[in-house]
């Protein structure tokens, strides 16, 4: 039973914590299935590199995140070490966010692969919290091809510890499948919390754990048995009180929905400065294409395109242009980017080019979404190389599918090319600002 004076049912089981399983490594395996079943490490490959993500096959060898890469390689010399492709991780993360937000707008991302959800307003449409947790896990598997663990509890602390408890674990050098979803009911919460080491509580680092250890406190249960006054004397007023509350199951932190992104961008620093305008335009269009892909993954369109250019002498300038209509295509952004680049003072080479788009609008708020898919009219993707057509069609299909998924099968009709004022030419007047 829970603390005296509170009934177990006081707070509903409305907090979910979803955490992807070895996210970066799993995305790499998805992109190159020949990696499946092998120890895969993503992280810094330099002398001071650390492990950012390790597959379970690597964890069997005792490898953990944040371990120096040199030590990880020594533990498992056959590990496949990859430098990481953050664009791919961000894209998978954006798709994850879309899935989470289809359940509730109350989503608080903690990192690329982890988020809290408050599902208190979602029960009528989506069922009980455990139903939602299991369905999320299946949807993430079906749509991203990736596994995750979901914890369900009355508070953020319990939900987070529950998702951890739902993960696969290593036992006697082998991977043991996790439950996938762990639900901690109100009446089980106390026992569940108390079994954890104090380090499991937010705010307890090695130093605090050490201090508590010398006081004979190693588990959350030990901590809950210490009076608030003693904890305040030991750890100071704010930590003492905060930890006493958490150990007693009081966690008043709410799920705070993140404000939607204000801009989406991609910057590239070149290994050597680029002077050739043709090469610069090509690289800038590549950056514009990445930004467009991320906009579509996130389900947003943008109105303002900004180019950032850093010259050899580190002088940095930005130029912006606002489109007549919102867009999310590589061609629409790329055309503006090239015009803006051409308007820059010429001379020195460039060491960095960045493309940012802002004035974002959720695709859902734009009724004629399907028209925008063809809005750039050029029919040419950047760096047009024969794959452009296929890529473009993939984009259209992906977008169509995403719209159907979110708004129902009838939300978007057959992809007939609808007539707009002009059927060719970029979306909106394009030119230097
Ligand atoms: Mg994770």
Boltz pocket constraint, residues with backbone or C-beta under 6 A from the ligand:
constraints:
  - pocket:
      binder: B
      contacts: [[A, 19], [A, 20], [A, 21], [A, 22], [A, 23], [A, 113], [A, 114]]
      max_distance: 6.0
